[in-house]
Amino acid sequence: IFSAWQLNESTKNIEVNHRFELIASKGQLSQCVLPDGSYVWLNGGSKVIYTASQFQKERIVELKGEGYFEVAKNEEVPFLVHTSNTLVKVFGTKFNVNGYNSDKIVVTLEEGRVGVSGDTGIEPSVFINPGEQAIIKSDGVIKKQNIADTELFTSWKERKLVFKNENLETIAEKLEDIFDVKIEFKDEKDVEKNRTGSDPKPVLVNCDPCRLGDCEICREPQTCLCAVETNH
């Protein structure tokens, strides 16, 4: 389990050529309401783009980064989420889309039902139910799988990050994406010995991000130094 520092809520709303961009800066967590009453949470370094004037007729958003959507129900007008190579189609549901890595888009469903396509120009070919996940590769191949705990993929919107059976390198990469920092470990042995995948005991990672406050141990700007503690 990773216990994250508190995030600040900050959303930039920019209008360009009648298109709105909702932006969450690196290290920020943002929540906003779309014109149809749907809610969207944006993780650090993410943005949602939409055309407000057409939104009641075409509920289409473009996502860059990671977003959690709570979509207002409308059977007549589906809600479409476009990423770099993925289309998600819903009518009313709660789901998460992780598009930080364009080579691997991950859609996690908590409520309702969604359709997923590996090509933004075609209708969904795979449908997932609550507790299921679709992983879309850059070549359009979609893998569907059951997940025991959706919190592992959606807890960030509650200002916490939860990891299970993840090695520390993977955890560090995710934190670097979200907070725009470079992570180094005080002791390289931590990376080798304390892996959540091989050690059944939970691992707590305490990080001091210099960009979010006073940090006496950082060696250079925008660098996190982390200490690992294995809970017995």
Disulfide bonds with the S-S distance in Angstrom:
Cys207-Cys226 2.34
